[in-house]
Amino acid sequence: MMQDSLVDGGAQAQPRRLLTLVNIALARLGTVIAVIGLMSIVGIVFYEVVGRYVFNQTPTWAESLALVLVLYVTMLGAAVAVRDAGHIGMDSVVILLPLHVQRWFEILIHILVAGFGASMAYNGWVLGMSVSTYAIPNLGLPEIVRYVPLSLSGCLIVLFSVEHTLALLRHEEVEPTWN
């Protein structure tokens, strides 16, 4: 279906296809980073427990690093869920509407989600910059690393919502991240 639209759409199809390819790559990268982060959290917490109960010497940095990684895992996971429509939805009311109205409600929802993502990106940046000179205790990293995933996730949510909105306007489906 996507190939047909590339042939029929000509020059308009190229930017749309580029957005899809970029979003697929970003969603895959976000998923891989989130999985690596989750595995790292498990390893760090295991190391912390072993250090505490076996060696009676708790590593001071482990809990702080695990908490920072949780932010990256959840924010990237949330952004990828927006692209793959894996987030919680309130379909029960929209399904009761006529088909032509359902599409407009879905477009409205994606526009609102994009606005929320833009707000996340902007406010995450502002908050991060306000604490960028402070260091995270036990890690020595700047506090801004806690706000990077908020801004990054917000930007991804905007991109993914734009892709969904454009697809709905063209009566198309968004190409899945993983085939």
C-alpha positions in Angstrom: 0.0 0.0 0.0 2.9 2.4 0.8 4.6 1.6 -2.5 1.4 2.5 -4.4 1.2 5.9 -2.7 4.8 6.6 -3.5 4.1 6.0 -7.2 0.8 7.9 -7.2 1.9 10.8 -4.9 5.1 11.7 -6.7 7.0 14.5 -5.0 4.6 14.6 -2.0 5.2 11.0 -1.2 9.0 11.4 -0.7 8.8 13.6 2.4 6.1 11.4 3.9 8.2 8.3 3.2 11.3 10.0 4.7 9.3 10.9 7.9 8.2 7.2 8.1 11.8 5.9 7.7 13.2 8.4 10.2 10.4 7.6 12.7 10.9 3.8 12.3 14.7 4.2 12.9 14.1 6.4 15.9 11.5 4.1 17.4 13.8 1.1 16.9 16.7 2.9 18.4 14.5 4.1 21.3 13.4 0.5 21.9 16.9 -0.9 21.9 18.1 1.8 24.3 15.2 1.2 26.6 15.9 -2.6 26.6 19.6 -2.1 27.3 18.6 0.4 30.0 16.2 -2.1 31.6 18.9 -4.8 31.5 21.3 -2.4 33.1 18.9 -1.5 35.8 18.5 -5.3 36.6 22.3 -5.7 36.7 22.9 -2.6 38.8 20.2 -3.6 41.4 21.5 -7.1 41.5 25.0 -5.7 42.1 23.7 -3.4 44.8 21.9 -6.3 46.6 24.9 -8.6 46.4 27.1 -5.8 47.7 24.8 -5.0 50.6 23.9 -8.5 51.8 26.9 -10.6 50.7 29.8 -8.3 51.1 28.2 -5.9 53.6 29.4 -3.0 51.5 26.7 -1.1 49.5 27.9 0.6 46.4 26.9 4.3 46.9 26.3 5.0 43.2 24.1 2.1 42.3 20.7 3.4 43.4 21.3 6.9 41.9 22.3 5.4 38.6 19.3 3.0 38.5 16.9 5.9 39.2 18.4 7.9 36.3 18.1 4.9 34.0 14.5 4.4 35.0 13.8 7.8 33.6 15.4 6.9 30.2 13.6 3.6 30.0 10.1 4.9 30.8 10.3 8.1 28.7 11.7 6.3 25.6 9.2 3.5 26.1 6.4 6.0 26.3 7.4 7.7 23.1 7.7 4.4 21.2 4.3 3.4 22.5 2.8 6.6 20.9 4.2 5.6 17.5 3.0 2.0 17.8 -0.3 2.9 19.4 0.6 0.9 22.4 -0.5 3.5 24.9 -3.7 3.5 26.8 -6.6 4.7 24.7 -10.2 5.6 25.4 -11.7 3.9 22.3 -15.0 3.0 23.8 -16.6 6.4 23.2 -14.9 7.0 19.8 -16.1 3.7 18.5 -19.7 4.6 19.1 -19.4 7.6 16.7 -20.0 7.5 13.0 -16.9 6.5 10.9 -16.3 9.9 9.4 -16.4 11.5 12.8 -14.1 8.9 14.4 -11.3 9.9 12.0 -11.6 13.5 13.1 -11.6 12.6 16.7 -8.4 10.5 16.2 -6.8 13.4 14.4 -7.7 15.7 17.3 -6.3 13.2 19.8 -3.0 13.0 17.9 -2.8 16.8 17.7 -3.4 17.0 21.5 -0.7 14.3 22.1 1.7 16.3 19.9 0.9 19.4 22.0 1.6 17.4 25.2 4.9 16.2 23.7 5.9 19.7 22.7 5.2 20.8 26.3 7.3 17.9 27.6 10.2 18.8 25.4 10.1 22.5 26.2 9.5 22.2 29.9 12.1 19.4 30.2 14.6 21.7 28.6 13.8 24.6 30.8 13.9 22.6 34.0 17.1 20.8 32.9 18.8 24.1 32.1 17.8 25.5 35.5 19.6 22.7 37.3 22.5 22.1 34.9 25.1 23.5 37.2 24.2 21.1 40.0 25.6 17.6 40.3 23.8 14.4 41.1 25.0 13.1 44.5 27.1 9.9 44.3 27.3 10.1 40.5 29.0 13.4 39.8 26.9 13.8 36.7 25.1 17.1 36.0 21.4 17.2 37.1 20.5 17.9 33.5 20.9 14.2 32.6 17.6 13.6 34.5 15.8 16.0 32.2 17.2 14.9 28.9 14.9 11.9 28.5 11.9 14.2 29.2 12.9 16.6 26.3 13.9 13.8 24.0 10.7 11.8 24.6 8.7 14.9 24.0 10.4 15.6 20.6 9.8 11.9 19.6 6.2 12.1 20.6 5.7 15.2 18.4 7.3 13.4 15.4 5.3 10.3 15.9 2.0 12.2 16.4 2.7 14.2 13.2 3.2 11.0 11.3 -0.1 9.6 12.7 -2.0 12.8 11.8 -0.7 12.8 8.3 -1.6 9.2 7.8 -5.1 9.8 9.1 -5.5 12.8 6.8 -4.5 10.5 3.8 -6.7 7.6 5.0 -3.6 5.4 5.5 -2.1 3.3 8.2 1.2 4.0 9.9 3.8 1.5 8.9 4.7 -0.6 12.0 8.1 -0.2 13.6 8.8 -4.0 13.7 7.5 -6.2 10.9 
